[in-house]
Amino acid sequence: MLKRRTPWAIAYLLVGLVCLLTAAAVAASSTRVDDLVPIAVFGVPGLVLTIRAPMFGVSFGAPGVKYSGLLKSRSYAWSEVQEVKCAVVTGTVFSSDVPELVLVSGKVDQLAMVAGYGAAGNTPNKRVERLVSELEATRASVLPA
């Protein structure tokens, strides 16, 4: 199985560690019940980011594709995937290129954690285009013609 990660995974990990360290510092010096609020505000997101950041990304191979996002993971066999394409989500200043799985059931699953960003109206993100072409090539090579 091949795994492609977002370049932002290290930033998510570092932010999670900073939040955890902040919560630990507050917990070490806390003397009142009111200090539980910052511990919860920083500790819970810090724990989630620190644990999940190394898992962010897309794994794919002959059995199918597995997407690991912030809070959950999803897996699909290639027989469930009709097409892999690149969706463009535009905004006022930035746009994002998002790998998208079009499922046989008619649903669409966007793989937001591995999206690529750029200025609105700019050229497509090469990393995302490469990922989409790798996913589509793997899907086409596994399924019968």
C-alpha positions in Angstrom: 0.0 0.0 0.0 1.2 3.5 -0.9 0.7 6.3 1.6 0.5 10.0 0.7 0.4 12.6 3.5 -0.4 16.2 3.6 2.6 18.5 4.0 0.7 20.2 6.8 0.8 17.1 9.1 4.0 18.3 10.8 2.3 21.6 11.5 -0.7 19.9 13.0 1.5 17.8 15.2 3.5 20.8 16.4 0.3 22.7 17.2 -1.0 19.7 19.1 2.2 19.5 21.1 2.1 23.2 22.0 -1.5 22.8 23.2 -0.6 19.8 25.2 2.4 21.5 26.8 0.2 24.6 27.6 -2.4 22.4 29.3 0.3 20.5 31.2 1.8 23.8 32.4 -1.6 25.1 33.5 -2.3 21.8 35.3 1.0 21.9 37.1 0.4 25.3 38.5 -3.3 25.1 39.0 -4.7 25.6 42.5 -8.4 26.3 41.7 -11.2 24.6 39.9 -11.4 27.5 37.5 -8.1 26.3 36.0 -9.8 23.2 34.6 -11.3 25.3 31.7 -8.0 26.1 30.0 -6.8 22.6 30.7 -9.8 21.3 28.8 -9.7 24.0 26.1 -6.0 23.3 25.3 -5.6 19.7 26.4 -8.4 18.0 24.4 -7.6 19.5 21.0 -3.9 19.1 21.7 -4.4 15.4 22.4 -6.5 14.8 19.3 -4.0 16.7 17.0 -1.0 14.9 18.5 -2.5 11.5 18.2 -4.1 11.9 14.8 -1.5 14.0 12.9 0.9 11.2 12.1 -2.1 9.3 10.6 -3.4 12.0 8.3 -3.3 11.0 4.6 -4.4 8.6 2.0 -3.3 4.9 1.7 -4.1 3.1 -1.5 -3.2 -0.2 -3.2 -4.8 -3.2 -4.8 -7.4 -3.7 -2.1 -8.7 -0.1 -2.2 -8.3 3.3 -0.7 -8.2 4.4 3.0 -8.5 8.1 4.0 -7.5 9.2 7.5 -8.8 12.6 8.4 -8.9 14.6 11.6 -11.5 12.6 13.6 -12.2 9.5 11.6 -11.0 7.2 8.8 -12.9 5.8 5.8 -12.1 2.9 3.6 -13.4 1.9 0.2 -12.8 -1.1 -2.0 -12.0 -0.1 -5.6 -15.3 -1.7 -6.7 -17.1 1.0 -4.7 -15.3 3.8 -6.4 -16.6 4.9 -9.8 -14.1 7.7 -10.5 -11.3 9.7 -8.8 -11.2 13.4 -9.8 -10.0 16.7 -8.6 -12.6 19.2 -7.4 -11.9 22.9 -7.2 -13.4 24.7 -4.2 -13.2 28.4 -4.8 -13.1 31.2 -2.3 -12.6 35.0 -2.3 -8.9 34.9 -1.9 -7.8 31.3 -1.9 -9.0 28.2 -3.8 -8.4 24.6 -3.0 -7.9 21.5 -5.1 -9.5 18.6 -3.4 -9.2 14.9 -4.4 -12.6 13.5 -4.7 -13.9 9.9 -4.8 -17.1 9.5 -6.8 -18.7 6.4 -5.4 -20.9 3.9 -7.3 -23.7 4.7 -4.9 -23.8 8.3 -6.2 -22.2 9.9 -3.2 -19.0 12.0 -3.4 -16.3 11.8 -0.7 -13.9 14.7 -0.7 -10.5 14.0 0.8 -10.1 17.4 2.5 -7.0 16.5 4.6 -4.9 16.1 1.5 -6.2 19.2 -0.4 -3.9 21.7 -2.0 -4.3 25.5 -1.7 -3.4 28.4 -3.8 -4.6 31.9 -4.9 -8.0 32.0 -6.4 -7.9 31.5 -10.2 -4.4 30.3 -10.1 -3.0 27.1 -11.7 -4.0 23.7 -10.3 -2.0 22.3 -7.5 0.5 19.8 -9.0 0.7 17.6 -5.8 -3.1 17.1 -5.8 -3.1 16.4 -9.5 -0.4 13.8 -9.1 -2.3 12.2 -6.2 -5.5 12.0 -8.2 -3.7 10.5 -11.2 -2.0 7.9 -9.0 -5.3 7.0 -7.4 -7.1 6.7 -10.7 -4.2 4.7 -12.2 -4.3 2.3 -9.3 -8.1 2.0 -9.5 -8.0 1.4 -13.3 -5.2 -1.3 -13.0 -7.1 -3.3 -10.4 -10.6 -3.3 -12.0 -11.3 -5.5 -15.0 -11.6 -3.6 -18.3 
